Amino acid sequence: MEIGVSPVFLCAALVWLCGCDPTGRHQHNEVQSVGITTTEVTLGDKGRDLAIKSGDRLVIKLEETPATGYRWTLGADVPPILRFIGSRYMAPTGAQLGKPGLSEWTFEAESSGEGQLYLKRSRPWDGSRASSIDFEISIHVMP
């Protein structure tokens, strides 16, 4: 008697092992690191003094509507106490025309000290014109 493996079962097992759903889209499973805290701030935190621990993450979430041409950018160098991890734009859900999405900026606290983090919302082609909105916070990284 020969025992075989169904091709359908084999494909399903491979999809499961690869972390994809049956449509081929990758599943995003959040992995939380033990002892690392993520602090999220928004435009409402503008001007705030923020204390975080070395190794923790800072995520800045700011509304953005790219269709207007205004985009968030770093307004100055990232202070040496932080490491810039990346930024991304998350489109709004639903089909409402002109609804803003979120510009998300992620940093990691690398060393103890203090510094200023500055972002500005402007149109790249406007050159030296003032931005429409500025965002600045003081960061205090503790050991």
N, C-alpha and C positions, 0 to 999 in steps of 0.2 A: 504494500500500500504506500503510495507516494503522497506526501503532504506538501502542498504548494502554498505560496503566498499570493494572495490576490493582488493584481496590479493596482487596483483602486486603494486597497489598504496600504500598499507600499508608497503610493503617491501622497496619501493623507499623512502617513508617518513622516515623510520627508518635509512636507509643508509645515507640520508641527515642529519638527526639529529646527527648521530654518527661522522660525518666529514669524511666519507670514500667515495671513488668513487665506481662505480658499480663493479669493480674488487676486492673490499675489501681492497685496499691499502689506508692508511691514508693520507689525504691531509694535507700538511704542510702550514699553513697560518701564515705568519710572523706577529707578534704583536709587534708594536713599543711602547716602554714606552715613555711617554711625558717627555722631558727634559733630557733624557739620551743620550749621544753621544757615538758612537762606533768609535774608531780609529783603522784602519788597518795598519799594517806595514809588510814589506817583507825583504828579505835578503839585498836589496838595502839600507835599513835604518840602517844597522849594524853600531854601534858606535854613533848613533844619540842621542841627548838629547831630550826627549819627555816630554811635559807638558800636563797633563790631569786633569780633575776635579774629586773630590771625588764623587763616585757613577757611574762614566762613565766606559765604557768597553774598553779593549785593546784586539785586536785580532791580533795574529802573524801568518802569512801564509808563510810557507817555503816549497820549492819543496823537494820531497822525493820519492825515488824509493826503496821500501822495498825489492824487489827481489835481490838487491845488498848486503843486510844485514845492510846497513847504515840506522839508524833511529834517529830522533830527540828526545832528552831527556832533562830534566832539568839538567843543569850543576852545579847548586848550589841551595840552599834553596830560595824559593820565598820571596822577601822582605816583611816585615810585613805591608807595605802600600798597598799591593795587596792581593787579594784572588784569588786563582786558581779555575776556574770554571770547566775546562775540556779540553781535547784534543781529536782530531779525525783525521783519515786519510780519505781523499776524493780521490778516484781512478780517473784516467784520463778518459775522455770520448773518445770513439773510441777504435779501436782494435790495436793500434800501440804498438808493443812489445818494452818494455824498456822506454816508455814514462812516465815521472814522474807525480805523483799526488801531492796533497798538504797536508802537515801536518799543522793542524790548532790548535792553542793554545789560549784559552780565559781566560782573567783575569778581575777582577773588582777592581777599585780603592776604597779602604776602608777608608783610613785615610790620612791626610796631611803629607807630608814629602818627602824624597828622597830615592832612592834605585837603585840597579843594577839588571837587569834581564838577566840571562845568560842561553842559550841553546847550546847544542853541538850535532853534528851529528857524530855518531860513530857506530861501531859494538859491541854489548854487549859482545861478547866472546873475543874481543881483549884486555880486561882488562885495564891495565894502558897505553896502547898506545895512542898517541895523536889522537884527533878526526880529521876528514878530514876538517870539517868546524865548526867554532864557530860563535855564534850570541850573541851579547851583546848590550843592550841599557840602558841608564840612564833614570830613570823615576822620574818626579817631579809631585807629586799630590798636587793640590791646593784645598783649601776648597770650 
